[in-house]
Each structure stands twice: as C-alpha cells, then as structure tokens.
C-alpha cells in the first residue's frame, strides 16, 4: 500500500502545489493590474504563469523524486535527477526571458504613451528591441553552459578545453569576422540614432520603411510590399538617405518639360488651387519656377511639402497628373512638340533635285 500512496503523494502533491501557487501568483498579478491600470507591467507578467509553474513543478519533483522508492526510479536515479535538472534550468531561463520581456515592453509602452516626439519613440523602440535580443542571447548561453556543467565529462575535460581556447578563439574570430562586425554595427545603429524602426530610407535606389532591426541584419519594406534584408554594416559603411532624420516632414519636386510658350503664371495659379484642395499638402510651402531651358523646351519645377514621405509621394503624383491634364485641356500648345520639315526631293540617281 505504501508503494502506491508514496508515489501518489509525491507526484500529486507536486502537481497540486504547482497549480495552487500558479493560481495565487496569477490572482495577485490580476489584482495588481486592476489597481494600477496606468502601467501594463502586471498584465504582461501574467504571461509568466506557464514557465513559473514549470519551474515550481520541476523543482518540487527534483527535491522529492527519491521518496517514490520505485525500483525503476532507484535504478535510474542519476539519469532522472539530471533530466529534471536540465528541465529546471531550461524552465528557469524561459521564466527569466519572459520577466525581462515584460519589463522591457512595459517600459516602452509607458514611454510611447507619454512621448510626443515620434522620432524619439521609434529610437527607443529600436533600442529596446535590440536590448531584448541581447538579454535573450545571454540567458540562452548561460542556460546552455549550466546544462553542460551538469555532465561530469565536461568537467573532466575542462583543462584541455581551456588550454586550446586560444587557438579556438583565433579560428572563431577569423571565421566570424563579418558576423562580429555586423553585431557592433547593430549597436552603433541602435544607440547612435542612425536608423530607427519606422524610418523612411532610400538604399541602393530602393525606397522603403525600416521594418525590423536586429544585431546582424536590417529589413526594409518597400512601397510594393517587398522586403529587402541587408546587413547592418551596410548602413555604417555606405551612404544612404534617411528621410525621417530630423523629422518626418519632407519636400518633394515635380519636373515638367514644356514648350517655351507655356503659361507659367497660370500654372502657378492652378497649382495653388490644386494644393488647397489636396489633403496631403501640409501648407508649409510650395513653388513653381522655370529652372532650365533647352533649344526646344524649358524645364518647370514644382516644389511641394508634406508631413511625411507617403503624403509627399501622393502629392507629387496628384500635382503631376492634374497639371498635365489641365494643360492638355486648356493650353495644349504648352506641351512639348517635335519640329519636323519635309524631306528634300531627290532624282533617280540619288542627287538632290532642283526645284523650279
């Protein structure tokens, strides 16, 4: 009878204790979240319930599994203990990552809610994203190292591993040179405020928005929904355009190649009417001037302003389309024309004929 009750008490007690403590922790966090709605920390910490229960259950079993006194447990006592230790270390690492993630996300959420500068908010978002990746990587490395140290063989060969660490380090450093340069470039981008998540950039002739920044690569979402993945070292070694740097406001230009007789003054009046009716124009400024002439045409440049890159693109397209339509309808002579002359007459021998 004891052989049946003892395992039930150990296993059932561990499970019951885990469920009760997990429920109490979730209850306390739920009440704290209700009392302090201004911070999302307590609500985010509720996501730690599963790893917390796994830690509690594994710790309880690790401390009491020897009390089961089953023959199979006694024969594999070392293996079961090591397996529970590995699970405990992994669950502990999972719990630490979840707690760190909750703290980082809560901090960013409060800053984003109170911050009025969108550029600063994007900068903090980029930084906390990279910090969270670093924390996850460090916790994973420490957890794996702790797991390996539970095996006696790794302790035995520790001296030889340390002796060859210099050679291994040199080989690893040469092999991972590009990776390490990207990692340091990622730190430079995050804390040097060069590129932030949500910035509008132009790289290699492609216009898009920065969608993701990691320690080694950066993803740009183009206007046609493509994703360009580039190493972060590109942004520290080559020039690129950041249209969001210093503010999201931007100025756009539209060029027209027109005949010299084009009514520039009337075009200005029409453009002002178009801008006043277009919601994409932010009202900061505009202009329409002749910037260049050629023997057959002149170049008219229209300048418009908008609050961000998306609006300035829409505004440039609207101005270009509507001004050309207006010229076609009311001043067709203003459109560029190709001057042609009749070909001279030639006789049968190919010589130019004389006109009488």
ABEGO torsion letter per residue (X at the ends): XAAAAAAAAAAAAAAAAAAAAAAAAAAAAAAAAAABAABAAAAAAAAAAAAAAAAAAAAAAAAAAAAAGBAAAAAAAAAAAAAAAAAAAAAAAAAAAAAAAAAAAAAAAAAAAABABAAAAAAAAAAAAAAAAAAAAAAAAAAAAAAAAABAAAAAAAAAAAAAAAAAAAAAAAAAAAAAAAAAAAAAAAAAGABBBGBBBBBGGBBBBBABBBAABBBBBBAAGBBBBBBAAAAAABBBBBAABGEABBBBBBBBBBBAABBAAAAAAAAAAAAAABAABAGAEBBBBBABBBAABBBBBBBBBBABAAAAAAAAAAAAAAAAAAAAAABAAABBBBBBBBBBBBBAAGBBBBBX
